[in-house]
């Protein structure tokens, strides 16, 4: 017999998902302890659970899953095949409809100019920057740069300059990082340029002295000069998303945390394995965070979460803590578990990162 935790580990279904499928009558445990209510599964149920996990990932409706598992356990291969074929046809119809709608949307986008989201094609920009401050800002956002070849507009860092402020922004959709630095020499309005990742890394390697550096954009060419050294390359020609809309979040519960203590808690505390929801994304470890009555942050185990718990990718959170580079940080929890978790510096409200939550019913 397997416990619910062992079943979750071996099948790829989360503990909360196993509870849901028990209540739905899809995968009922072989025995439930009448005193503790703890669920136990027979050895033969592991195969059913793994089939269920695959059907879930394929997006099969619950009613069809119930029939497919009944056919599987009853060795009715014909029934299972018919259900699989019907689901594939349904997916193909849905994909054809989605492609048609996306084609229409692309045509509308081609004929619609939106100045709120389009990065203007910069003519000439010249800035004087503090090398240490630019280095700190790059370090604060570099971890969040996207690597998906299907989204080339996220494959770099946005340099967004307005008045005497330069904001650096990076996102891979699952996390976003923003850092602010002061600048001098810009007399115009708002200008934006997306610097590709290799050029960003070359710039960071150049920032070793206390002397000011010069950042320049001439048409599609970006250059950083530090004394007699310089790096230069082509900007990305893609438009970056309108990040200002994405960071306008309602105020949430704020907790000041000791970074070293939180890091140790994350590295030694319980994690939940979450399967990938998108092609190309591997399973990752999820930490379930909650705030205790005394204001401390706790990491909870399976079955211990409540309505105020939020699940985040543990590796992403550790990256954000390291990038913030402070002994104490502010964790800001949203009003709901579906809201992003914000990691903020105590001394700089305009340098922060956002982590998208992970659903806890996986």
C-alpha positions as CSV (number, residue, x, y, z in Angstrom):
1,X,0.0,0.0,0.0
2,X,1.2,3.5,-0.8
3,X,0.5,6.6,1.3
4,X,-0.9,9.6,-0.5
5,X,2.5,11.3,-0.4
6,X,4.2,8.3,-1.9
7,X,1.5,8.0,-4.5
8,X,2.0,11.7,-5.4
9,X,5.7,11.2,-5.8
10,X,5.5,8.1,-7.9
11,X,2.6,9.1,-10.1
12,X,3.2,12.8,-11.0
13,X,-0.1,13.9,-9.4
14,X,0.1,16.3,-6.5
15,X,-1.4,15.5,-3.1
16,X,-4.2,18.0,-3.6
17,X,-4.9,16.6,-7.1
18,X,-5.2,13.1,-5.6
19,X,-7.7,14.4,-3.0
20,X,-9.7,16.1,-5.8
21,X,-9.9,12.9,-7.9
22,X,-10.9,10.9,-4.8
23,X,-13.8,13.3,-4.1
24,X,-14.7,13.2,-7.8
25,X,-14.8,9.4,-7.8
26,X,-12.2,9.1,-10.5
27,X,-9.4,7.5,-8.4
28,X,-10.6,6.4,-5.0
29,X,-8.0,5.1,-2.6
30,X,-8.2,1.4,-1.7
31,X,-8.5,2.2,2.0
32,X,-9.1,5.3,4.2
33,X,-8.1,5.2,7.8
34,X,-11.4,5.8,9.7
35,X,-9.6,7.6,12.5
36,X,-7.1,9.9,10.8
37,X,-8.8,10.0,7.4
38,X,-5.5,9.2,5.7
39,X,-5.6,7.7,2.3
40,X,-3.8,4.5,1.2
41,X,-3.5,3.2,-2.4
42,X,-3.2,-0.4,-3.6
43,X,-0.1,-1.3,-5.7
44,X,-2.3,-1.7,-8.9
45,X,-3.6,1.9,-8.6
46,X,-0.2,3.4,-9.4
47,X,-0.6,2.5,-13.1
48,X,-4.1,4.1,-13.1
49,X,-2.7,7.2,-11.4
50,X,0.1,7.5,-14.1
51,X,-2.5,7.1,-16.8
52,X,-4.7,9.8,-15.2
53,X,-1.7,12.1,-15.0
54,X,-1.1,11.7,-18.7
55,X,-4.7,12.3,-19.6
56,X,-4.7,15.4,-17.4
57,X,-1.6,16.8,-19.2
58,X,-3.4,16.1,-22.5
59,X,-6.4,18.2,-21.4
60,X,-9.0,15.5,-21.5
61,X,-12.3,16.4,-19.9
62,X,-13.0,14.9,-16.5
63,X,-16.0,12.9,-17.7
64,X,-13.9,11.2,-20.4
65,X,-11.1,10.6,-18.0
66,X,-13.5,8.7,-15.7
67,X,-14.6,6.5,-18.6
68,X,-11.0,6.0,-19.9
69,X,-9.9,4.8,-16.4
70,X,-12.8,2.5,-16.2
71,X,-11.9,1.0,-19.5
72,X,-8.3,0.8,-18.6
73,X,-8.9,-1.1,-15.3
74,X,-11.5,-3.3,-17.1
75,X,-9.1,-4.1,-20.0
76,X,-11.5,-2.5,-22.5
77,X,-8.9,-1.3,-24.9
78,X,-11.4,-0.4,-27.6
79,X,-13.2,2.1,-25.3
80,X,-9.9,3.7,-24.3
81,X,-8.8,4.0,-27.9
82,X,-12.1,5.6,-29.0
83,X,-11.9,8.1,-26.2
84,X,-8.3,9.0,-27.1
85,X,-9.2,9.4,-30.8
86,X,-12.2,11.6,-30.0
87,X,-10.1,13.8,-27.8
88,X,-7.4,14.2,-30.4
89,X,-10.0,15.2,-33.0
90,X,-11.4,17.7,-30.5
91,X,-8.0,19.1,-30.0
92,X,-7.3,19.4,-33.7
93,X,-10.6,21.2,-34.2
94,X,-9.7,23.6,-31.4
95,X,-6.3,24.2,-32.8
96,X,-7.7,24.9,-36.3
97,X,-10.1,27.4,-34.7
98,X,-7.4,29.0,-32.6
99,X,-5.1,29.4,-35.7
100,X,-8.0,31.1,-37.6
101,X,-8.6,33.5,-34.7
102,X,-4.9,34.2,-34.3
103,X,-4.6,34.9,-38.0
104,X,-7.3,37.5,-37.7
105,X,-5.7,39.0,-34.7
106,X,-2.3,39.3,-36.5
107,X,-4.0,41.0,-39.4
108,X,-5.6,43.5,-37.0
109,X,-2.2,44.1,-35.3
110,X,-0.6,44.7,-38.6
111,X,-3.1,47.5,-39.3
112,X,-3.2,48.9,-35.8
113,X,-0.5,51.2,-34.3
114,X,-0.5,51.3,-30.5
115,X,2.0,53.9,-29.2
116,X,1.4,52.7,-25.6
117,X,3.1,49.3,-26.2
118,X,5.4,49.9,-29.1
119,X,9.0,50.8,-28.4
120,X,9.9,53.8,-30.4
121,X,12.7,53.4,-32.9
122,X,15.2,55.5,-31.2
123,X,17.3,57.9,-33.2
124,X,20.2,59.0,-30.9
125,X,20.5,58.7,-27.2
126,X,23.5,59.5,-25.1
127,X,23.7,59.0,-21.3
128,X,26.3,59.4,-18.6
129,X,25.9,56.7,-15.9
130,X,27.6,55.6,-12.7
131,X,29.4,52.4,-13.4
132,X,28.7,50.8,-10.0
133,X,25.0,51.8,-10.2
134,X,24.6,50.4,-13.7
135,X,26.4,47.2,-12.6
136,X,24.1,46.9,-9.6
137,X,21.0,47.4,-11.8
138,X,22.1,44.9,-14.4
139,X,22.8,42.3,-11.6
140,X,19.3,42.9,-10.2
141,X,17.5,42.1,-13.5
142,X,19.8,39.7,-15.4
143,X,18.4,36.5,-13.9
144,X,14.9,37.2,-15.3
145,X,15.9,37.5,-19.0
146,X,13.8,35.2,-21.2
147,X,15.4,32.4,-23.3
148,X,12.4,31.2,-25.3
149,X,13.3,31.5,-29.1
150,X,9.6,31.9,-29.8
151,X,9.6,35.2,-27.9
152,X,12.7,37.0,-29.1
153,X,11.4,40.3,-27.7
154,X,12.1,38.9,-24.2
155,X,15.7,37.9,-25.0
156,X,17.4,40.9,-23.6
157,X,17.1,43.8,-21.1
158,X,14.9,46.8,-21.7
159,X,16.7,50.2,-21.2
160,X,13.9,52.6,-20.5
161,X,15.1,56.2,-20.1
162,X,12.9,59.2,-19.1
163,X,14.1,62.5,-17.7
164,X,17.0,61.6,-15.3
165,X,15.9,58.0,-14.6
166,X,17.0,54.8,-16.4
167,X,14.9,51.7,-15.7
168,X,16.2,48.3,-16.6
169,X,13.5,45.5,-17.1
170,X,13.7,41.8,-17.9
171,X,11.1,39.1,-17.9
172,X,10.6,35.5,-19.1
173,X,6.8,35.6,-18.4
174,X,7.2,33.6,-15.1
175,X,9.2,36.3,-13.4
176,X,10.0,40.0,-13.9
177,X,12.7,42.2,-12.5
178,X,12.9,46.0,-12.5
179,X,15.8,48.2,-11.4
180,X,16.2,51.9,-11.4
181,X,19.4,54.0,-11.8
182,X,20.0,57.7,-12.3
183,X,21.5,59.1,-15.4
184,X,22.6,62.4,-16.9
185,X,22.7,63.9,-20.4
186,X,19.2,62.9,-21.6
187,X,17.2,66.0,-22.5
188,X,14.4,64.4,-24.5
189,X,11.3,62.4,-23.7
190,X,10.9,58.7,-23.0
191,X,13.1,56.4,-25.1
192,X,13.3,52.6,-25.0
193,X,15.8,50.1,-26.4
194,X,16.1,46.4,-25.9
195,X,19.7,45.2,-25.5
196,X,20.3,41.6,-26.4
197,X,21.6,39.2,-23.6
198,X,25.1,38.7,-25.0
199,X,25.6,42.5,-25.3
200,X,24.2,42.9,-21.7
201,X,26.8,40.4,-20.4
202,X,29.6,42.1,-22.3
203,X,28.5,45.5,-20.8
204,X,28.5,44.1,-17.3
205,X,32.0,42.7,-17.7
206,X,33.2,46.2,-18.7
207,X,31.9,47.8,-15.5
208,X,34.8,47.4,-13.1
209,X,35.8,51.0,-12.1
210,X,34.2,53.9,-10.3
211,X,34.5,56.2,-13.3
212,X,31.3,57.3,-15.1
213,X,30.5,55.4,-18.3
214,X,28.8,56.5,-21.5
215,X,25.8,54.7,-22.9
216,X,24.8,55.6,-26.5
217,X,22.2,54.5,-29.1
218,X,22.6,55.5,-32.7
219,X,19.8,54.1,-34.8
220,X,20.1,50.3,-34.2
221,X,23.6,50.4,-32.7
222,X,24.1,50.3,-28.9
223,X,27.5,51.2,-27.4
224,X,28.9,51.4,-23.8
225,X,32.2,53.2,-23.3
226,X,34.2,53.0,-20.1
227,X,37.4,55.0,-20.4
228,X,39.3,53.7,-23.5
229,X,37.3,50.4,-23.6
230,X,34.0,49.9,-25.2
231,X,31.5,47.2,-26.3
232,X,29.0,47.6,-29.1
233,X,26.3,45.7,-30.9
234,X,22.9,45.7,-32.5
235,X,19.8,46.4,-30.5
236,X,16.8,44.0,-30.7
237,X,14.3,45.3,-33.2
238,X,11.3,43.7,-31.4
239,X,9.0,45.7,-29.1
240,X,9.1,45.0,-25.4
241,X,5.8,44.5,-23.5
242,X,4.4,47.4,-21.7
243,X,5.8,46.5,-18.3
244,X,4.4,49.5,-16.5
245,X,0.9,47.9,-16.7
246,X,2.2,44.6,-15.4
247,X,3.8,46.0,-12.2
248,X,0.7,48.1,-11.1
249,X,-0.4,45.7,-8.4
250,X,-2.7,46.3,-5.4
251,X,-0.8,46.6,-2.1
252,X,-0.5,43.3,-0.3
253,X,0.8,41.9,3.0
254,X,4.4,42.9,3.6
255,X,6.9,40.9,5.6
256,X,10.5,41.8,6.2
257,X,12.7,38.7,6.0
258,X,16.2,37.8,7.0
259,X,17.6,36.6,3.6
260,X,20.1,34.1,5.0
261,X,17.4,32.5,7.2
262,X,14.9,32.4,4.5
263,X,17.4,30.9,2.1
264,X,18.2,28.1,4.6
265,X,14.5,27.5,5.1
266,X,13.9,27.2,1.4
267,X,16.9,24.9,0.8
268,X,16.0,22.5,3.6
269,X,12.3,22.9,3.8
270,X,9.6,20.8,2.0
271,X,9.0,21.2,-1.7
272,X,6.3,20.1,-4.0
273,X,7.1,18.7,-7.5
274,X,5.1,20.6,-10.1
275,X,4.9,19.2,-13.6
276,X,5.4,21.5,-16.6
277,X,2.3,23.0,-18.2
278,X,4.1,24.1,-21.4
279,X,6.3,22.3,-23.9
280,X,10.0,22.9,-23.2
281,X,9.5,23.5,-19.5
282,X,10.7,20.8,-17.2
283,X,9.2,20.0,-13.8
284,X,10.4,22.2,-11.0
285,X,10.4,22.3,-7.2
286,X,7.7,24.5,-5.7
287,X,7.9,26.0,-2.2
288,X,4.6,26.9,-0.5
289,X,4.9,30.1,1.5
290,X,2.7,31.5,4.2
291,X,2.9,34.2,6.8
292,X,2.6,33.2,10.4
293,X,0.8,35.2,13.1
294,X,4.1,36.7,14.3
295,X,4.9,38.0,10.8
296,X,7.4,35.4,9.9
297,X,7.4,33.5,6.6
298,X,7.0,29.7,6.8
299,X,7.4,27.0,4.1
300,X,4.6,24.5,4.3
301,X,4.4,20.9,3.4
302,X,1.9,18.9,1.4
303,X,-1.6,19.2,2.8
304,X,-0.6,22.1,5.1
305,X,-1.5,25.0,2.9
306,X,-4.4,27.3,3.5
307,X,-6.2,30.1,1.6
308,X,-3.3,32.5,2.2
309,X,-0.6,30.2,1.0
310,X,1.2,30.9,-2.3
311,X,3.3,28.5,-4.3
312,X,6.4,29.8,-6.1
313,X,9.2,28.1,-8.0
314,X,11.9,27.6,-5.4
315,X,14.8,28.2,-7.8
316,X,13.2,31.4,-9.1
317,X,12.8,32.7,-5.5
318,X,16.4,31.8,-4.6
319,X,17.6,33.6,-7.8
320,X,15.5,36.7,-6.8
321,X,17.0,36.8,-3.3
322,X,20.5,36.6,-4.7
323,X,19.9,39.3,-7.3
324,X,18.4,41.7,-4.7
325,X,21.8,41.6,-2.8
326,X,20.5,42.6,0.6
327,X,20.6,41.1,4.1
328,X,17.0,42.0,4.6
329,X,14.2,42.1,2.0
330,X,10.5,42.7,1.9
331,X,8.2,39.9,0.6
332,X,4.9,41.3,-0.5
333,X,2.1,38.7,-0.8
334,X,-0.9,39.6,-2.9
335,X,-4.5,39.6,-1.8
336,X,-5.0,36.2,-3.4
337,X,-2.8,33.1,-4.0
338,X,-3.1,33.9,-7.7
339,X,-1.3,37.2,-7.3
340,X,2.4,37.6,-8.0
341,X,4.9,37.5,-5.1
342,X,7.0,40.7,-5.0
343,X,10.5,40.7,-3.7
344,X,11.5,44.3,-2.8
345,X,14.6,46.0,-1.3
346,X,14.0,47.8,2.0
347,X,16.0,50.8,0.8
348,X,14.9,51.0,-2.8
349,X,11.2,50.6,-3.7
350,X,11.9,50.9,-7.4
351,X,14.2,47.9,-7.6
352,X,12.2,44.7,-7.2
353,X,11.2,41.4,-8.8
354,X,7.8,39.7,-9.3
355,X,7.4,35.9,-9.3
356,X,4.3,34.4,-10.9
357,X,2.5,31.9,-8.5
358,X,2.3,28.2,-9.2
359,X,-1.1,26.6,-8.9
360,X,-1.3,24.4,-5.7
361,X,-3.8,22.0,-7.2
362,X,-1.1,20.5,-9.6
